[in-house]
Amino acid sequence: AIVLLGQGTGSYWAARYLQQRAPEDVRHLLVIQPRQPQGQEEPLAQLVPTLKLITGDFYYKDGSSDQRTARERLNASRRIQHPAYGQVGLPQQTGERQTDQEVLVRRIRGWLKRET
């Protein structure tokens, strides 16, 4: 199974690619701390949940605006009754790059093992 992963604004572009091209070989979408690029009109809360792929939405719990936008995406997925949309709230970053990356990789691997 092919997994498309986007981080930050890359999450937006990955979702747009999947929306426009709908490649049949991509089975999963992972978005990490997704952000909408400036100048783009379609909100992430409407874009990501509408894709009928197994979707993992990873966000850090340390920012109130991040939690608000994560909640918007989750609510949008519930409204359209997305069959396989899940969110994972990551712990606040420690500031130690290697430790933070290890936590992120472990959480993603665990999620992928459950979903594949």
N, C-alpha and C positions, 0 to 999 in steps of 0.2 A: 504494500500500500504506500502511496506517495503522500507525504505530509508537507503541506506548505506552511512555513512559519514566517511570521512577520513581527518585528519588534518596533515599538514606537510608531512613527508614521509609516513604516514598512508594513504594519498591520493593515492600515487603510488601503495601501496599494495592492497588497496580496488579496484582500477581499474584493477590491474593484476588478482585479484581473479575473478572479473566479466568477464574479458576476457577469462580466462581459464575454469571457471565453468559454466558461463552463467545461473545462477539460474533464473527460470521463475517468482518467486515470488518477486524479487527485481525490483522495478519500477523506482526508482530515485537514482542518485548518487550525493552526495554533496562533494565537495573538498574545503578545507579551507587552504589557503596559501600553495598550493601543492609544494612539493619539490621532486626531484628525489634522491633516496638513492645512496650513492657512490657505485660503482661497478656494477650498473645496466645499461645495455646497451640501452634498449629501452627508448627513450625520452618520457617524459610526453606529449609533444605536439603531439606525434603520438599515444599514448596509450589512453588518456582520450577521445578525440573527436571521436575516432572510435567506441566507445560503443554507441549503438543506444538506450540509455536510456535518460530519462529527466535528464539533467545534470546541476547542479548549480556550478559554479566555482567562489569562493569567494577569493579575494586577497586584500592585503593592498596596498594602493597607495604610501606608504612612501619609497619604495626602487626601485631604477631604474632597478636593475636586476629582481626584482619581476614583474615590469611592462613589461619588455621585454619578460620574459617567459610567462606572461599572454597573451600578444599580439600574441606570437607564437601559443599558444593553441587556441586562438580565430581564427586566420588565418587558422589554420589546420581544425577547425570545419567548417569554411566557404568553404574551398576547397572541402571538402567531402559533403557539403550541409547537415550538421547535422540538423535534424528537430526540436530538442528541446535542444539546447545548449545555455546557457546564462551565462554571467559573471556579477559579482557584485563587483565593486571597493569599498572597505571599506575605511573610513577615516583613516588618520594617527592615530596610537595608542597614547593615552594620557600618558601612563605609569601608570595609575591608574587601577589596575587589574579588580576591580569590574565594573567600568564604561565601560572599553573596552569589558568585557564579556557581559554586558547588551546590548551594541550596536550590537555585533555579534549575540546574541540570537534573538534580535528583527528583524534584517535583515533576518536571516534564517527563522524565523517563517513567516515573510511577504512573502518571496519567496515561501515557502511551501504552504501557503494558496492560492497563485495564481496558483500554478502548480497542486494542487490536487483537 
